[in-house]
Amino acid sequence: MFNPKLFIEEALDYLRRIYGSIDCAIACVSGGVDSVTAAIIAEMALENEVVPVFIDTGLMRFGEAEAVRNALSGLINLKIYDYSDSIVSNLSELSDAEEKRRVFRDLFYSAVSDIARRHGCSYVIQGTTKADVVETIGGVKTQHNVLTQELLLKYGVKTVEPLRNLYKDQVRALAHHLGVPSSIIKRQPFPGPGLLIRAVGRFNRDKLELVRSATKVVDERLSGCSYSQYFPAAWEYDVVSEGCLDGNLFKVFSVKTTGVVGGSRVYGHPVLVEGFDERDAFKLYEQFDAVRHPHTLVSLASRDGGRYFIAIRIVETEDYVTASVPVVERGLLLELAEELLENPEVRAVGYDVTPKPPATIEYE
């Protein structure tokens, strides 16, 4: 049984023992429960030696930086640094999921290193968790905040990761014990690379802005729901093959998405099935080879014209290592799909019915 009080005592003891070697540390804060909790524990131990920072990568949701600053007002004195133009420009036209994550990591930690130098700091506090480490070491996907010694030397920083051995549910229990506001504890998880990995396939500014606007629609529609995580992703409506399943048409997209089969990463083409009610669709993924097709979706709405497909992803999970897909009221999904179709760039909308495994929660 996880004991938050004991964990805090041990974490503070560790941080205070290494205090002498820390000149100062910047704490990378995204506004999520992991990074906020790590920053609070570090400040409890190291006090004024910690500088909390928010890095605007340009891959954030609408108004993210100010929303995070306001949410943490009175809890953390956050400094905001804007690296959006350079990061987005250097990611343009990349398409492979792992390459996008690796390039983002380099760009992000170049910014971290730059900020650390400005403050004369050698250390970085970050909210890396057990799930991040497991997925990276297992080769499922590269989490940008899991760094080897070689990478630390490359970026010229040292890391302190108080939560590295905890899963998400344990971090939330710890945050609750520390008095972190429920708005932070329950905040929708948001990946380090942000909308980069929800603009699936070839990355460009047009697709980024489409995902950003779709995210605003989905957040507004589902904000009162208690699902663990929900978000849209977008890719080109480019179908490479079609088939028939129990009398229903299915389409295979040219883009590739990430899955996990037997604990290992797979990278295959998502499938869209027409004609199934979502309540009857939760075994559909078993009809397809998960290695070749890690994500199965059911169609919600479509129209003529438009370049992009939008996938709606909703999951329930405790630790983010495994996840299930909830049955969502069909009317809500259809209303959401119709609103997303109001964007002339959107041709069709579908609901992802694949649990983790064999799909990953994120598409890249």
C-alpha positions as CSV (number, residue, x, y, z in Angstrom):
1,M,0.0,0.0,0.0
2,F,1.4,3.4,-1.0
3,N,2.1,5.7,1.9
4,P,2.3,9.3,0.8
5,K,3.6,10.6,4.1
6,L,6.5,8.1,4.2
7,F,7.3,8.7,0.6
8,I,7.6,12.5,1.2
9,E,9.8,11.9,4.2
10,E,12.2,9.7,2.2
11,A,12.2,12.1,-0.8
12,L,13.0,15.1,1.3
13,D,15.7,13.2,3.1
14,Y,17.3,12.2,-0.2
15,L,17.1,15.7,-1.7
16,R,18.5,17.3,1.4
17,R,21.4,14.8,1.4
18,I,22.4,15.8,-2.1
19,Y,21.7,19.5,-1.4
20,G,25.4,20.4,-1.2
21,S,26.0,19.3,-4.8
22,I,23.1,21.3,-6.2
23,D,24.0,24.9,-7.2
24,C,20.4,25.5,-8.2
25,A,17.8,23.7,-10.2
26,I,15.1,24.7,-12.7
27,A,11.9,22.8,-12.3
28,C,10.1,22.1,-15.6
29,V,6.4,22.6,-14.9
30,S,3.8,21.8,-17.5
31,G,0.8,22.3,-15.2
32,G,0.1,18.5,-15.0
33,V,0.1,16.7,-11.7
34,D,3.4,15.0,-12.2
35,S,5.6,18.1,-12.8
36,V,3.7,20.2,-10.3
37,T,4.2,17.6,-7.5
38,A,7.8,17.1,-8.4
39,A,8.4,20.9,-8.2
40,I,6.6,21.2,-4.8
41,I,8.7,18.4,-3.3
42,A,11.9,20.0,-4.6
43,E,11.0,23.4,-3.2
44,M,10.2,21.8,0.2
45,A,13.7,20.4,0.3
46,L,15.8,23.0,-1.6
47,E,13.7,26.1,-1.0
48,N,15.0,29.1,-3.0
49,E,17.4,27.0,-5.0
50,V,14.5,25.9,-7.3
51,V,13.3,28.1,-10.2
52,P,10.0,26.7,-11.6
53,V,9.7,27.4,-15.4
54,F,7.1,26.7,-18.1
55,I,8.4,26.3,-21.6
56,D,6.0,27.3,-24.4
57,T,6.9,24.9,-27.2
58,G,4.2,26.2,-29.6
59,L,2.6,22.7,-29.3
60,M,0.3,23.7,-26.5
61,R,-3.5,24.1,-26.3
62,F,-5.1,27.5,-26.7
63,G,-4.0,29.8,-23.8
64,E,-2.1,27.1,-22.1
65,A,0.8,29.1,-20.6
66,E,-1.4,31.7,-18.9
67,A,-3.9,29.0,-17.8
68,V,-1.2,27.1,-16.1
69,R,0.3,30.3,-14.5
70,N,-3.2,31.2,-13.1
71,A,-3.9,27.7,-11.9
72,L,-0.7,27.6,-9.9
73,S,-1.0,31.2,-8.6
74,G,-0.1,31.1,-4.9
75,L,1.4,27.6,-5.1
76,I,4.3,28.0,-7.5
77,N,5.9,31.3,-8.8
78,L,6.2,30.3,-12.4
79,K,8.4,31.9,-15.1
80,I,7.3,31.5,-18.7
81,Y,9.8,31.1,-21.6
82,D,8.6,31.2,-25.2
83,Y,10.5,28.9,-27.6
84,S,7.5,28.3,-29.9
85,D,8.7,29.6,-33.2
86,S,12.0,27.7,-33.3
87,I,10.6,24.4,-32.0
88,V,7.6,24.3,-34.4
89,S,9.8,25.4,-37.4
90,N,12.4,22.7,-36.7
91,L,9.7,19.9,-36.5
92,S,8.1,20.9,-39.8
93,E,7.6,18.0,-42.3
94,L,8.7,15.2,-40.0
95,S,6.4,12.2,-40.2
96,D,7.8,9.2,-38.3
97,A,6.5,9.0,-34.8
98,E,9.8,8.1,-33.1
99,E,11.8,10.7,-35.1
100,K,9.3,13.4,-34.1
101,R,9.7,12.4,-30.4
102,R,13.5,12.4,-30.6
103,V,13.8,15.7,-32.4
104,F,11.3,17.3,-30.0
105,R,13.4,16.0,-27.1
106,D,16.5,17.6,-28.6
107,L,14.8,20.9,-29.1
108,F,13.1,20.9,-25.7
109,Y,16.3,20.1,-23.8
110,S,18.2,22.7,-25.8
111,A,15.7,25.2,-24.4
112,V,16.0,23.7,-20.9
113,S,19.8,24.0,-21.1
114,D,19.6,27.6,-22.3
115,I,17.2,28.5,-19.4
116,A,19.4,26.7,-16.9
117,R,22.5,28.6,-18.1
118,R,20.6,31.9,-17.7
119,H,20.0,31.1,-14.1
120,G,23.4,29.5,-13.4
121,C,21.8,26.1,-12.7
122,S,23.2,22.7,-13.4
123,Y,20.2,20.7,-12.3
124,V,16.7,20.1,-13.7
125,I,13.7,18.9,-11.6
126,Q,11.2,16.9,-13.6
127,G,8.1,14.8,-13.1
128,T,9.3,11.6,-14.8
129,T,7.2,8.7,-13.6
130,K,7.4,4.9,-13.7
131,A,5.2,4.6,-16.7
132,D,7.5,7.0,-18.7
133,V,10.5,4.8,-17.9
134,V,8.7,1.5,-18.6
135,E,7.5,2.6,-22.1
136,T,10.9,4.1,-23.0
137,I,13.0,1.2,-21.8
138,G,10.5,-1.3,-23.3
139,G,10.8,0.4,-26.7
140,V,7.1,1.2,-26.9
141,K,7.8,4.9,-27.4
142,T,10.4,7.4,-26.5
143,Q,9.3,9.6,-23.6
144,H,11.1,12.9,-24.0
145,N,11.8,13.1,-20.2
146,V,13.6,9.8,-19.9
147,L,17.3,10.6,-20.4
148,T,20.4,8.4,-20.6
149,Q,23.7,9.6,-19.2
150,E,24.9,10.2,-22.7
151,L,21.9,12.6,-23.3
152,L,22.5,14.4,-20.0
153,L,26.1,15.0,-21.0
154,K,24.8,16.2,-24.4
155,Y,22.4,18.7,-22.9
156,G,24.8,19.8,-20.1
157,V,22.3,19.2,-17.2
158,K,21.7,16.8,-14.4
159,T,18.3,15.6,-13.5
160,V,16.5,15.1,-10.2
161,E,13.3,13.0,-10.5
162,P,11.5,12.5,-7.2
163,L,8.6,10.6,-8.8
164,R,10.5,8.2,-11.0
165,N,9.3,5.1,-9.2
166,L,5.7,6.1,-8.9
167,Y,2.7,5.4,-11.2
168,K,0.0,8.1,-11.9
169,D,-2.4,7.0,-9.3
170,Q,0.3,7.1,-6.6
171,V,1.4,10.6,-7.8
172,R,-2.2,11.8,-7.5
173,A,-2.4,10.4,-4.0
174,L,0.8,12.2,-3.2
175,A,-0.4,15.4,-4.6
176,H,-3.6,15.2,-2.6
177,H,-1.6,14.7,0.6
178,L,0.5,17.8,-0.3
179,G,-2.6,19.9,-0.7
180,V,-2.3,20.4,-4.5
181,P,-5.6,21.8,-5.8
182,S,-8.0,19.3,-7.3
183,S,-8.0,21.2,-10.5
184,I,-4.4,20.2,-11.0
185,I,-4.8,16.7,-9.7
186,K,-7.7,16.0,-12.0
187,R,-6.3,18.0,-14.9
188,Q,-6.3,16.2,-18.2
189,P,-2.9,14.5,-18.9
190,F,-1.1,16.3,-21.7
191,P,2.0,14.7,-23.3
192,G,5.4,16.4,-23.2
193,P,5.5,16.8,-27.0
194,G,2.0,18.2,-26.8
195,L,0.0,18.4,-30.0
196,L,2.9,17.3,-32.1
197,I,2.0,13.6,-31.5
198,R,-1.7,14.3,-32.0
199,A,-1.0,15.8,-35.4
200,V,-0.4,12.3,-36.6
201,G,2.0,11.7,-39.5
202,R,3.6,14.5,-41.5
203,F,3.8,17.6,-39.2
204,N,3.0,21.1,-40.4
205,R,1.5,24.3,-39.0
206,D,-1.9,23.7,-40.7
207,K,-2.4,20.3,-39.1
208,L,-1.2,21.7,-35.8
209,E,-3.8,24.5,-35.8
210,L,-6.5,22.0,-36.8
211,V,-5.7,19.8,-33.8
212,R,-5.5,22.8,-31.6
213,S,-9.0,24.0,-32.6
214,A,-10.4,20.5,-32.4
215,T,-8.9,20.1,-28.9
216,K,-10.8,23.2,-27.8
217,V,-14.1,21.7,-29.1
218,V,-13.5,18.4,-27.4
219,D,-12.4,19.9,-24.1
220,E,-15.5,22.1,-24.0
221,R,-17.9,19.2,-24.8
222,L,-16.3,16.7,-22.4
223,S,-15.1,18.9,-19.6
224,G,-17.9,17.8,-17.3
225,C,-17.1,14.1,-17.8
226,S,-15.0,12.1,-15.5
227,Y,-13.1,10.1,-18.1
228,S,-9.4,9.6,-17.3
229,Q,-8.3,11.1,-20.6
230,Y,-9.9,12.5,-23.8
231,F,-8.6,14.3,-26.8
232,P,-8.7,14.5,-30.6
233,A,-6.0,13.6,-33.1
234,A,-5.9,14.3,-36.8
235,W,-4.3,12.8,-39.9
236,E,-4.8,13.0,-43.7
237,Y,-7.9,11.3,-45.1
238,D,-5.8,9.0,-47.3
239,V,-7.2,5.5,-47.7
240,V,-4.8,2.8,-49.0
241,S,-7.2,-0.1,-49.0
242,E,-10.8,-1.2,-48.3
243,G,-12.5,-4.4,-47.2
244,C,-15.7,-5.9,-45.7
245,L,-16.3,-7.1,-42.1
246,D,-19.6,-8.7,-41.3
247,G,-21.2,-6.8,-44.1
248,N,-19.7,-3.5,-43.1
249,L,-17.1,-1.6,-45.0
250,F,-13.7,-0.8,-43.4
251,K,-11.0,1.5,-44.6
252,V,-7.2,1.4,-43.9
253,F,-5.4,4.7,-43.7
254,S,-2.0,5.3,-45.1
255,V,-0.8,7.0,-41.9
256,K,0.9,4.9,-39.2
257,T,0.0,4.9,-35.5
258,T,1.7,3.3,-32.5
259,G,0.6,0.2,-30.5
260,V,2.0,-2.2,-28.0
261,V,1.8,-6.0,-28.5
262,G,3.5,-8.4,-26.2
263,G,5.1,-5.5,-24.4
264,S,6.8,-4.3,-27.5
265,R,6.2,-1.4,-29.8
266,V,4.3,-1.9,-33.1
267,Y,3.7,0.8,-35.8
268,G,0.9,0.1,-38.2
269,H,-2.1,1.5,-40.1
270,P,-5.3,2.5,-38.3
271,V,-8.6,1.0,-39.5
272,L,-12.0,2.8,-39.8
273,V,-15.1,0.6,-39.7
274,E,-18.4,1.9,-41.1
275,G,-21.9,1.1,-39.8
276,F,-21.2,-0.2,-36.2
277,D,-23.0,1.3,-33.2
278,E,-20.3,2.1,-30.6
279,R,-21.9,-0.2,-28.1
280,D,-21.4,-3.2,-30.4
281,A,-17.9,-2.2,-31.4
282,F,-15.7,-2.9,-28.5
283,K,-14.5,-6.3,-29.8
284,L,-13.9,-5.0,-33.3
285,Y,-10.2,-4.6,-32.7
286,E,-9.9,-8.3,-32.2
287,Q,-10.9,-8.8,-35.9
288,F,-7.7,-7.1,-37.1
289,D,-4.0,-8.0,-36.7
290,A,-2.9,-5.6,-34.0
291,V,0.7,-5.6,-35.3
292,R,-0.5,-4.3,-38.7
293,H,-3.5,-2.3,-37.4
294,P,-2.9,-1.2,-33.7
295,H,-5.9,1.2,-33.7
296,T,-9.5,0.4,-34.7
297,L,-12.1,3.2,-35.0
298,V,-15.8,3.3,-35.8
299,S,-17.2,6.0,-38.1
300,L,-19.3,8.8,-36.5
301,A,-19.9,11.3,-39.3
302,S,-18.5,12.3,-42.7
303,R,-19.1,14.6,-45.6
304,D,-17.7,15.4,-49.1
305,G,-14.6,17.5,-49.1
306,G,-12.0,18.2,-46.5
307,R,-8.5,16.8,-46.2
308,Y,-8.4,15.5,-42.7
309,F,-9.8,12.7,-40.5
310,I,-10.3,13.4,-36.8
311,A,-10.1,10.6,-34.3
312,I,-11.7,11.0,-30.9
313,R,-9.9,9.1,-28.1
314,I,-11.4,8.5,-24.7
315,V,-10.0,6.1,-22.1
316,E,-10.4,5.0,-18.5
317,T,-7.2,4.1,-16.6
318,E,-5.6,4.1,-13.2
319,D,-1.9,3.8,-14.0
320,Y,-1.8,4.6,-17.8
321,V,0.0,1.3,-18.4
322,T,-3.3,-0.3,-19.4
323,A,-6.5,1.5,-20.4
324,S,-10.1,0.6,-21.4
325,V,-12.5,2.5,-23.7
326,P,-15.8,3.6,-22.1
327,V,-19.2,3.4,-23.7
328,V,-20.1,7.0,-24.3
329,E,-23.6,8.2,-25.0
330,R,-24.0,8.0,-28.8
331,G,-25.8,11.4,-29.0
332,L,-22.9,13.1,-27.3
333,L,-20.4,11.6,-29.7
334,L,-22.5,12.5,-32.8
335,E,-23.0,16.1,-31.6
336,L,-19.2,16.3,-31.1
337,A,-18.6,14.9,-34.5
338,E,-21.0,17.3,-36.2
339,E,-19.3,20.2,-34.5
340,L,-15.9,19.1,-35.6
341,L,-17.2,18.7,-39.2
342,E,-18.0,22.4,-39.2
343,N,-14.3,23.0,-40.0
344,P,-14.1,22.7,-43.8
345,E,-10.8,21.0,-43.5
346,V,-12.4,18.0,-41.8
347,R,-13.8,15.2,-43.9
348,A,-14.7,12.6,-41.3
349,V,-14.7,11.8,-37.6
350,G,-14.4,8.5,-35.8
351,Y,-14.3,7.1,-32.3
352,D,-11.3,4.9,-31.3
353,V,-12.6,1.6,-29.6
354,T,-9.2,0.0,-29.0
355,P,-8.0,-0.5,-25.4
356,K,-4.4,-0.4,-24.3
357,P,-3.0,-2.9,-25.2
358,P,-2.9,-3.4,-28.2
359,A,-3.2,0.4,-28.9
360,T,-1.3,3.0,-27.0
361,I,-3.3,5.8,-25.5
362,E,-1.6,8.4,-27.7
363,Y,-1.3,7.7,-31.5
364,E,2.4,8.4,-31.7
